[in-house]
Amino acid sequence: MRRPVSFCAAPSEAGVRPPRAETKGPEFLQLSSSGPPPPGLVISCRHGGLATNNESARCARETPMTTPTQFTKADLLANPIQHVDITRFDARPIIDAYEQTAFQARNTARAARIYTQMLGDKDCVVILTLAGSLISAGMKKAIITLIENNMVDAIVSSGANIVDQDFFEGLGFKHYIAPGSPESPPVDDPTLRDMAIDRIYDTYINEDELRVCDDTTKAVFDSLEPGAYSSRQLIAELGRYLDQNHPKEESVVLTAFRRGVPIFCPAFSDCSAGFGIVLHQAERAAAGKPAVTIDSGRDFYELTKIKLHTMEHGGDTGLLMLAGGVPKNFVQDIVVSAELLVEKGLAPEGETPMHKYAVQITAADVRDGALSGSTLREACSWGKVDVVYEQMVFGEVTSLFPLIASDAYHRKAWAKRPQRRLAELFEAAAV
């Protein structure tokens, strides 16, 4: 979770916070976690002066520490993440081989088969869900390829993937490979904080650039008429902004905007857009003016309308879920929501089918009862997912998703799928 830095300089007139000065040196020495320092070692103490290791023990326990580093900020932000291109390698032989193995390899092969089957079912609307940090980890180009080739019809995502990571890169910024390993980092986190570098496990982000992203979302909100908007509407406006101002950058938000693929973020405030909406609303409140707000109920209704629209046309829905979290539950719940609307006479009569196809890749554990690791068969008990074409794959998403996506891309079951442009469902009438 990003936290505001208390000693940040004020934004410049251009709206960009001036970069913080790089740390010149440690305020005291980092103590080894393997044991106490040698007796008599002199340690520089934040409280002032010098002390022996015994005298400074209390200070070391109570005060954050930074370590000496030979790295400059430019050094640490010099090696950009490279996004995986699933069109440049053919994973079909790997998936074919996995089918004859066991454990998660065989589950991966079955998941790939189900995804290809989804794509071959031209009456099936495919919904992709994204959680965790996927764009920052190099998955952006693979997701764009799915959108460009009608392999995805709608997206439900965490806010971080869509705004802090994808929209951020759409502005021309990058994520960077951290040196060393997260288990033994050459630069500790208090030092990174001093240098305005944010860390996602083994990946770095320039906090100064994230502040630009925050300010840009605010500018987009400032440009809209006051009122309540779904996250889909606001993300479409972010796509419009990129189309007008950064048309040559690669971005999921931009590609989805151009191809009419709606993106929903049920926890939209939990990202850079949240900072933008807070700044927008605070500024409007101070001026006594109405503001833009996020309507989460409208989000759920709009996504439910996609399910109802599919039902009215005799089709089915399929899920490709990357990790779990809020997006997983949100998209599963639209079956129940649609069923309730039908029962109450608020939607055309008819059977409300569960999601016909479902694949999830997750590293979460099923045994703690939490949603992220809960099985798709468990979801059947709630009336959400059918059990005929479902597969859980317990593994890390960035390792397995490119294989499944490349396999599906090269099998070309998507070649006869229509371009649905489901975003246009919401343009004709208010919902």
C-alpha angles and dihedrals in degrees: 000000000000117000128198112254111236096212097051118135118242117269116270122242088267090060095250119121110234110248117260118251112262117253110265095201145327122295087217138350121280108245118226115252089217094073146310121312120259114285114271096021108153113231128190109235126209088219088066138274129025130299139181118252092263094050093047098047093100091047091050092052095047103039130065114245136218127196133221112265134187089201124101122206089255090054092053093047097048104096113064123205110256115219119233114249108209091191092065097063132039112225095183095101090051093049091046090052093046089056089068095049132066148248117020093349090063090042089053090053092049090048089052091051092051092049090051089049090053090053092048090055098082091191092058120100108214118213119193121204125199128195134158121030105314106141092050088050096059103267097117099096092048091054091046089053090054091051094046092052099046091252090129127041101182137006132215112190148162113262094242094062093049103038114015091041114021102030086041090057089042087063088059099263127128144213117231138217109245116227120246121005132303089239092057107019119186089216122043125224099252087056091049089051091053089051093049093245119139120207131214102186100287098357131087131210128190105242091203089060091047088057088057088052090051091051092047093054088051091052090052091050090047089056094058130085111259114264145088117306133182117237087249091061093047093047089050087056090051087052090049090051091053091046090055100038108023105023096154098053120102111244139154089216092052095045092047091049092052094046098043095246109150118224121203126193108187091189095041096152090060095083143045089301087062090061089047093051092047091052091045095049095043091051092048092047091052089052093045092243132133117255145205114270134188115244107204092178090058088052091058093044093050093050089047088053089060089057091047091047090052092049092050089056094048095251137130136228129236130192130215104187122191106197119331133253127113095334091059095054094038094057094043091052094061089079090061092042092052091047091053092050090051092048092050093049092248094119133035115286119260145099117304106218123205118242102291096207130031135171126175131184113196141152091204120117119245093208100074094063093238122141100243094065098032111123124248088236087060087054088058089065087061092050094249110107130032116228101221098081106024133118135180116203114194105207144092112295100223090054097050110025095070090054094050092043094047091048091052093044093053095044087058098208084144094064094094097040117117123240099245102188090200091178087075090065088078099045098069098057141008115259 
